Amino acid sequence: MNFKINTKSFLFSILLVPLFSISKEEKNGNHNRIKANLATNNFIEKDSVIIKNGYQLTVRNSDPKLSNEFKNNIAERFFDAYPKMLEHFNPKATKSVIIIFSDADTDHPAHAINNEITVFTKFFTKPVRDKDIDVIVHEGFHLIQAYPESKNTPGWLVEGIADYVREIYGLSNAESGWVLPGTLDDKGNKYQASYRTTARFLLWVDKNFKRGIVEILDDKCRTGTYTSEIWKKETNKTIDELWDDYVKNYNKFPNN
Ligand SMILES: [Zn+2]
């Protein structure tokens, strides 16, 4: 959900965190290193370092009340979605990720910063919400975005792209009640509404005007070169013209 990035510490963490993580965990004697089949083992009972296909996931668990099933599902989903997203959008993104399950009392369910994702467990213990495994797709994509701080990059686009990616790479969105809006809301929200509203708009533009528009926008954000003129260049319409068209043709999807 929340997205924060610090360029200097991001670079620092790419270089140093993998080694640091391993040595710290080994020193504490408090980890399980597992290369086994994730699908068939309940393994995340305490802090763990999992290495698979060149990716390293460090899991830190500070909420003993959280079910092993939820933690295992999150780890499995990470190893399913994160490598695919990284290869497709940003092969230079970090391959060493830390997930912290925290019982802290916060107003938001999760956030991502540098190479670290924190999941606030009080949001994920209720029925249905405990199926919200694809939260890790959204948050994982923030690490792949790795956008530098730039006044050119709008926050609504950062979150809109992360939810667009969640729609594409998520495996159990509907099961957890997470769906893109089925109708236009009447609150006057536009593409700047962020999250799912923006994601649905991005999906529509991709299908109707410019295949790959999200990849282009993502790349521009990563180089700090996003401007609103990109929409006109890529689709021959301004973003406001696209939105007006979207309102009229909301349910128009080719081959759909
Ligand atoms: Zn987010």
Residues whose N, C-alpha, C, O or C-beta is under 5 A from the ligand:
A	BS01	ZN	M1 N2 F3 E159 A162
